[in-house]
Amino acid sequence: MSATPSKTMAALWMAGWLSLMLVMAVAGRETTRELSVFQIMEVRSVIGFALLLPIISRAGGFKAVATRRLPQHLARNGVHYFAQLGWFYALTLIGIGQVVAIEFTMPIWTAVLAATFLSERMTLWKIAAVVLGVVGVVMIVRPATSEINPGQLIALAAAIGFSISMILAKSLTRTESALSILFWMIVVQAVVGLLPTLAVWIWPSPRLWGWLFVIGVCGTFSHYCLASALRHADATIVVPMDFLRVPLTATAGWLLYSERLDGWTVLGAALILCGNLLNLKPVPPVPAPAR
């Protein structure tokens, strides 16, 4: 199911991912004030399933999402569920800009795992993109004290989980459609979270239902964008593009929640952008072995 390699198409799909994830971070901050993270995740899956049904119908019914790689889907979405759980919980402990910034240790793990298990090439430009992105993130986070907040550790654990999920998703794109990957993500995570949700369920207010619907829409179609981007480019190209979410989220945190935004944040954002531009440079072909 691999699409024609295209960094331009990958960048366009990642623009959709960035926009939807930014909105979901704000919606997540609003809903975690009153609702359990388990409940937020479960409602998100149910709404996502309802949104996906018309698309599945147009694609030819459930045969369009049939798979022979169920164990891989289970592994990928089990890891992703607990990483997402940690991500939402971290939003209750630290600022949204810091949560997303810490999340971007993920490309370090992704690059290593992709080179190890997917045989992706680690070019000089890819390494430079990751390094510049990480330096930019450090400039934005700049812990004010030596004390480590538990939210930071939870966000870091979530980042490692997301990197494993990313590698498994890239592997799945070799045989599975973006629709199939998204369908199984929703189904597996709905099943995993059902019992914990029933144990903590409270009925949301109309305002919270609105935010939950936003999370359902963004959580569903953001992953469709991500899976589509991975079908057009290597994980080591796609992931550094996601660095742009750090300055975007930091700006949203400043505008909506009066979180810190200063010259260091601007400089960090500039380094992240430079890293993304380097990452889009064409990769020279591997010389053919001499006969």
C-alpha positions as CSV (number, residue, x, y, z in Angstrom):
1,M,0.0,0.0,0.0
2,S,3.0,2.3,-0.2
3,A,2.3,5.5,-2.1
4,T,4.7,7.3,-4.5
5,P,7.5,8.9,-2.5
6,S,6.9,12.6,-2.2
7,K,8.2,15.0,0.4
8,T,5.8,17.6,-0.7
9,M,2.7,15.4,-0.2
10,A,4.2,14.3,3.2
11,A,4.5,17.9,4.2
12,L,0.9,18.7,3.2
13,W,-0.4,15.8,5.2
14,M,1.7,16.8,8.1
15,A,0.3,20.3,7.9
16,G,-3.1,18.7,8.6
17,W,-1.7,16.7,11.4
18,L,-0.1,19.8,13.0
19,S,-3.4,21.8,12.8
20,L,-5.5,19.1,14.3
21,M,-3.1,18.2,17.1
22,L,-2.8,21.9,18.1
23,V,-6.6,22.2,18.5
24,M,-6.7,18.8,20.3
25,A,-4.1,20.0,22.9
26,V,-6.3,23.0,23.8
27,A,-9.4,20.8,23.9
28,G,-7.5,18.3,26.1
29,R,-6.6,21.0,28.6
30,E,-10.2,22.1,28.8
31,T,-11.7,18.6,29.3
32,T,-9.1,17.3,31.8
33,R,-10.1,19.9,34.2
34,E,-13.3,18.0,35.0
35,L,-13.2,14.5,33.4
36,S,-11.0,11.4,33.8
37,V,-8.4,10.8,31.1
38,F,-9.9,7.3,30.6
39,Q,-13.3,8.8,29.9
40,I,-11.9,11.4,27.4
41,M,-10.0,8.6,25.5
42,E,-13.1,6.4,25.4
43,V,-15.5,9.1,24.2
44,R,-12.9,10.1,21.6
45,S,-12.8,6.5,20.2
46,V,-16.6,6.3,20.1
47,I,-16.9,9.6,18.3
48,G,-14.1,8.7,15.9
49,F,-15.8,5.4,15.1
50,A,-19.0,7.2,14.2
51,L,-17.1,9.6,12.0
52,L,-15.3,6.8,10.3
53,L,-18.4,4.8,9.3
54,P,-19.4,6.9,6.3
55,I,-15.9,6.8,5.0
56,I,-15.7,3.0,5.4
57,S,-19.1,2.7,3.6
58,R,-17.8,4.8,0.6
59,A,-14.6,2.7,0.5
60,G,-16.7,-0.5,0.0
61,G,-17.6,-1.5,3.5
62,F,-15.7,-3.3,6.2
63,K,-13.8,-5.4,3.7
64,A,-11.8,-2.2,3.0
65,V,-10.3,-2.4,6.5
66,A,-9.8,-6.1,6.7
67,T,-6.3,-7.1,7.8
68,R,-4.0,-10.0,8.0
69,R,-1.8,-8.2,10.5
70,L,-4.0,-8.0,13.6
71,P,-1.2,-8.8,16.1
72,Q,0.8,-5.8,14.7
73,H,-2.3,-3.5,15.0
74,L,-2.9,-4.8,18.6
75,A,0.8,-4.1,19.5
76,R,0.8,-0.6,17.9
77,N,-2.4,0.6,19.4
78,G,-1.8,-0.9,22.8
79,V,1.4,1.1,23.0
80,H,-0.2,4.2,21.6
81,Y,-3.2,4.0,24.0
82,F,-1.0,4.2,27.1
83,A,1.2,6.9,25.5
84,Q,-1.8,9.0,24.7
85,L,-3.1,8.4,28.2
86,G,0.1,9.7,29.7
87,W,0.0,12.7,27.3
88,F,-3.5,13.8,28.4
89,Y,-2.6,13.2,32.1
90,A,0.6,15.3,31.7
91,L,-1.6,18.2,30.5
92,T,-3.1,18.3,34.0
93,L,0.3,18.7,35.6
94,I,2.3,21.0,33.3
95,G,1.7,23.6,30.6
96,I,0.6,22.5,27.1
97,G,3.7,24.1,25.6
98,Q,6.0,22.1,27.9
99,V,4.1,18.8,27.3
100,V,4.5,19.1,23.6
101,A,8.1,20.2,23.9
102,I,9.1,17.2,26.0
103,E,7.2,15.0,23.6
104,F,9.7,16.0,21.0
105,T,12.4,13.8,22.4
106,M,10.4,11.3,20.3
107,P,12.4,11.9,17.1
108,I,15.6,10.7,18.8
109,W,14.0,7.4,19.6
110,T,12.2,7.2,16.3
111,A,15.3,7.8,14.2
112,V,17.2,5.1,16.1
113,L,14.3,2.6,15.9
114,A,13.7,3.3,12.2
115,A,17.3,2.8,11.3
116,T,17.5,-0.4,13.4
117,F,14.2,-2.1,12.4
118,L,13.1,-0.5,9.2
119,S,16.5,-0.1,7.5
120,E,15.9,3.6,6.8
121,R,19.0,5.6,5.9
122,M,20.3,8.1,8.4
123,T,21.8,10.8,6.2
124,L,23.7,13.9,7.4
125,W,20.7,16.1,6.7
126,K,18.3,13.9,8.7
127,I,20.7,13.9,11.7
128,A,21.1,17.7,11.4
129,A,17.3,18.1,11.4
130,V,16.9,16.1,14.5
131,V,19.8,17.8,16.3
132,L,18.5,21.3,15.4
133,G,15.0,20.3,16.5
134,V,16.1,19.0,19.8
135,V,18.2,22.1,20.5
136,G,15.2,24.3,19.6
137,V,13.0,22.3,22.0
138,V,15.6,22.7,24.9
139,M,15.6,26.4,24.3
140,I,11.8,26.5,24.6
141,V,11.5,24.3,27.7
142,R,14.5,25.7,29.7
143,P,13.6,24.2,33.1
144,A,13.7,27.0,35.6
145,T,14.9,24.8,38.5
146,S,16.6,21.5,39.0
147,E,13.4,20.1,40.4
148,I,11.7,17.5,38.1
149,N,7.9,17.7,37.9
150,P,6.2,14.3,37.7
151,G,4.4,15.7,34.7
152,Q,7.7,16.0,32.8
153,L,8.5,12.3,33.5
154,I,5.1,11.2,32.3
155,A,5.4,13.3,29.2
156,L,8.8,11.8,28.5
157,A,7.4,8.2,28.9
158,A,4.6,9.1,26.5
159,A,7.2,10.4,24.0
160,I,9.0,7.0,24.1
161,G,5.7,5.3,23.6
162,F,4.8,7.5,20.7
163,S,8.1,6.7,19.0
164,I,7.4,3.0,19.2
165,S,3.9,3.5,17.9
166,M,5.3,5.6,15.0
167,I,7.7,2.8,13.9
168,L,4.9,0.2,14.1
169,A,2.6,2.5,12.1
170,K,5.3,2.9,9.4
171,S,5.7,-0.8,9.2
172,L,1.9,-1.2,8.8
173,T,1.8,1.3,5.9
174,R,3.8,-1.2,3.8
175,T,0.7,-3.4,3.5
176,E,-2.2,-1.5,5.1
177,S,-4.2,1.6,4.0
178,A,-4.4,4.7,6.1
179,L,-8.1,4.0,6.6
180,S,-7.4,0.5,7.9
181,I,-4.7,1.7,10.3
182,L,-7.1,4.4,11.6
183,F,-10.0,1.9,12.0
184,W,-8.0,-0.6,14.0
185,M,-6.6,2.2,16.2
186,I,-10.1,3.3,17.2
187,V,-11.4,-0.3,17.7
188,V,-8.4,-1.5,19.8
189,Q,-8.3,1.6,22.0
190,A,-12.1,1.6,22.6
191,V,-11.9,-2.0,23.8
192,V,-8.8,-1.4,26.0
193,G,-10.4,1.6,27.7
194,L,-14.0,0.4,28.1
195,L,-13.7,-1.1,31.7
196,P,-11.6,1.8,33.2
197,T,-14.1,4.3,31.7
198,L,-17.1,2.6,33.2
199,A,-15.4,2.7,36.6
200,V,-14.9,6.5,36.5
201,W,-17.8,7.7,34.3
202,I,-19.5,11.0,35.1
203,W,-22.0,12.6,32.7
204,P,-20.3,15.6,30.9
205,S,-21.9,19.0,30.8
206,P,-23.0,20.4,27.4
207,R,-19.9,22.5,27.2
208,L,-17.7,19.5,27.8
209,W,-19.6,17.5,25.2
210,G,-18.5,20.2,22.7
211,W,-14.9,19.9,23.7
212,L,-15.1,16.0,23.6
213,F,-16.5,16.2,20.0
214,V,-13.6,18.4,19.0
215,I,-11.2,15.8,20.5
216,G,-13.0,13.0,18.6
217,V,-12.7,14.8,15.3
218,C,-9.1,16.0,15.7
219,G,-8.0,12.7,17.2
220,T,-9.5,10.7,14.4
221,F,-8.5,12.7,11.3
222,S,-5.1,13.8,12.7
223,H,-4.0,10.1,12.6
224,Y,-5.4,9.7,9.1
225,C,-3.1,12.6,8.1
226,L,-0.1,11.1,9.9
227,A,-0.6,7.6,8.3
228,S,-1.0,9.3,4.9
229,A,2.3,11.3,5.4
230,L,4.1,8.1,6.4
231,R,3.0,6.5,3.1
232,H,4.8,9.2,1.2
233,A,8.0,9.5,3.2
234,D,10.3,7.8,5.7
235,A,9.6,8.2,9.4
236,T,12.9,10.0,9.8
237,I,11.6,12.6,7.3
238,V,8.0,12.9,8.7
239,V,8.8,13.1,12.4
240,P,11.1,16.2,12.2
241,M,8.4,18.1,10.4
242,D,6.3,17.6,13.5
243,F,8.8,19.8,15.4
244,L,6.8,22.8,14.2
245,R,4.1,21.7,16.7
246,V,6.3,23.0,19.6
247,P,6.3,26.8,18.7
248,L,2.7,26.5,17.5
249,T,1.6,25.0,20.8
250,A,3.8,27.4,22.8
251,T,2.0,30.3,21.0
252,A,-1.4,28.9,21.8
253,G,-0.4,28.4,25.5
254,W,0.7,32.1,25.6
255,L,-2.5,33.4,24.0
256,L,-5.0,31.2,25.8
257,Y,-3.4,30.5,29.2
258,S,-0.7,33.2,29.6
259,E,2.1,30.6,29.4
260,R,5.6,31.8,28.8
261,L,6.5,33.0,25.3
262,D,9.8,35.0,25.0
263,G,12.9,35.5,22.8
264,W,14.2,32.0,23.6
265,T,11.0,30.5,22.3
266,V,11.3,32.5,19.1
267,L,14.9,31.4,18.7
268,G,14.0,27.8,19.4
269,A,11.2,28.0,16.8
270,A,13.7,29.3,14.2
271,L,16.1,26.4,14.8
272,I,13.2,24.0,14.5
273,L,12.2,25.6,11.1
274,C,15.8,25.4,9.9
275,G,15.9,21.7,10.8
276,N,12.8,21.0,8.8
277,L,14.1,22.8,5.8
278,L,17.3,20.8,6.0
279,N,15.3,17.6,6.3
280,L,13.5,18.3,3.0
281,K,16.8,18.3,1.0
282,P,16.8,15.5,-1.6
283,V,18.7,12.4,-0.6
284,P,21.5,11.4,-3.1
285,P,21.0,8.0,-4.6
286,V,23.1,5.1,-3.2
287,P,25.9,4.3,-5.7
288,A,25.4,1.0,-7.5
289,P,28.0,-1.6,-6.5
290,A,30.8,-2.0,-9.0
291,R,30.7,-5.2,-11.1
